[in-house]
């Protein structure tokens, strides 16, 4: 099937686009580019583009609740193939302002919230 369009970016609603773009730049690299105080774009090196849009009276999603203001989407990031690499990545995202939402030792991922409350996962790459 031929494409109708080409993927441009994921847009994330938030109360402070500059702060959230800086948070994700700390995780993924790149430099946020602001059109104005309402819209900031992060071009990720060798990756997709994420845009951050200011929303008045923003209400963050609640994880894992689906009955009220569900998460709507979340981002997954490969953070390494060993638990030591995951631990190191965890320390970095926490230092950037993330907060832990969920962890279980038997799972290959850990769930965090970014500073605006959006869930994201640090995933372990499983190499056979």
C-alpha positions as CSV (number, residue, x, y, z in Angstrom):
1,X,0.0,0.0,0.0
2,X,1.4,3.4,-0.9
3,X,1.7,6.1,1.8
4,X,-0.7,9.0,1.8
5,X,1.6,11.1,4.0
6,X,5.0,11.0,5.8
7,X,5.2,11.0,9.6
8,X,6.2,14.4,10.9
9,X,6.1,14.5,14.7
10,X,4.5,13.5,17.9
11,X,2.9,16.5,19.7
12,X,2.7,16.4,23.5
13,X,0.4,18.8,25.4
14,X,1.9,20.3,28.5
15,X,1.9,23.4,30.7
16,X,5.5,24.5,29.9
17,X,6.8,23.5,26.5
18,X,10.3,24.8,27.1
19,X,10.8,22.8,30.3
20,X,9.4,19.6,28.9
21,X,11.4,19.9,25.7
22,X,14.6,20.4,27.8
23,X,13.7,17.3,29.9
24,X,13.4,15.1,26.8
25,X,16.5,16.6,25.2
26,X,18.3,15.4,28.4
27,X,17.1,11.9,27.7
28,X,17.3,11.7,23.9
29,X,19.8,14.5,22.9
30,X,19.1,17.3,20.5
31,X,18.4,20.9,21.0
32,X,14.9,22.3,21.5
33,X,13.9,25.0,19.0
34,X,11.2,27.4,20.1
35,X,8.8,29.0,17.7
36,X,7.4,31.0,20.6
37,X,6.3,30.3,24.2
38,X,3.5,28.1,23.0
39,X,5.4,25.6,20.7
40,X,8.8,24.0,21.0
41,X,10.2,21.3,18.7
42,X,12.9,18.8,19.6
43,X,14.7,17.3,16.6
44,X,16.1,14.0,18.0
45,X,19.5,13.0,16.4
46,X,18.8,10.1,14.0
47,X,15.2,9.9,15.4
48,X,11.8,11.3,15.2
49,X,10.7,14.8,16.0
50,X,8.7,15.6,19.2
51,X,6.8,18.9,19.6
52,X,5.6,20.3,22.8
53,X,2.5,22.5,22.9
54,X,1.3,24.7,25.7
55,X,-2.2,23.9,27.0
56,X,-4.0,26.2,29.3
57,X,-5.4,24.5,32.4
58,X,-3.5,21.3,31.5
59,X,-4.5,18.2,33.5
60,X,-1.9,15.4,33.5
61,X,-2.9,11.8,32.8
62,X,-3.1,9.4,35.7
63,X,-1.3,6.1,35.4
64,X,-2.6,3.4,35.4
65,X,-6.1,4.8,35.8
66,X,-8.2,4.4,32.6
67,X,-11.5,5.5,34.2
68,X,-10.4,9.2,34.6
69,X,-8.1,11.2,32.4
70,X,-6.3,8.1,31.0
71,X,-2.7,8.1,29.9
72,X,-3.7,8.4,26.2
73,X,-0.3,7.4,25.0
74,X,3.2,6.8,26.4
75,X,6.8,6.7,25.0
76,X,9.1,3.7,25.2
77,X,12.9,4.2,25.2
78,X,15.5,1.4,24.8
79,X,17.9,2.1,27.7
80,X,20.3,-0.8,27.5
81,X,20.5,-4.6,27.5
82,X,21.6,-5.0,31.2
83,X,20.0,-4.1,34.4
84,X,23.1,-2.0,35.2
85,X,22.4,0.1,32.1
86,X,18.7,0.5,33.1
87,X,19.8,1.5,36.6
88,X,22.1,4.2,35.2
89,X,19.4,5.5,32.8
90,X,17.0,5.6,35.7
91,X,19.3,7.7,37.8
92,X,19.7,10.1,34.9
93,X,15.9,10.5,34.2
94,X,15.2,11.0,37.9
95,X,17.9,13.7,38.1
96,X,16.2,15.4,35.1
97,X,12.9,15.5,37.0
98,X,11.1,12.2,36.2
99,X,9.3,10.3,39.0
100,X,8.9,6.6,39.2
101,X,5.4,5.2,38.7
102,X,5.9,1.4,38.4
103,X,8.6,-1.3,38.6
104,X,8.6,-5.0,38.9
105,X,11.8,-7.1,38.8
106,X,10.3,-9.7,36.5
107,X,9.4,-7.1,33.8
108,X,11.7,-5.8,31.1
109,X,10.6,-2.2,31.6
110,X,10.1,0.5,34.3
111,X,7.5,3.2,34.1
112,X,8.1,6.9,35.0
113,X,6.3,10.2,34.6
114,X,7.9,13.2,33.0
115,X,7.7,16.6,34.8
116,X,4.2,17.2,33.2
117,X,2.9,13.8,34.3
118,X,3.1,11.9,30.9
119,X,4.1,8.2,31.4
120,X,7.2,6.8,29.7
121,X,9.1,3.6,30.0
122,X,12.8,2.7,30.1
123,X,12.9,-0.7,28.4
124,X,15.6,-3.4,28.6
125,X,16.7,-4.5,25.1
126,X,16.5,-8.3,25.2
127,X,19.4,-9.8,23.2
128,X,19.1,-13.5,22.6
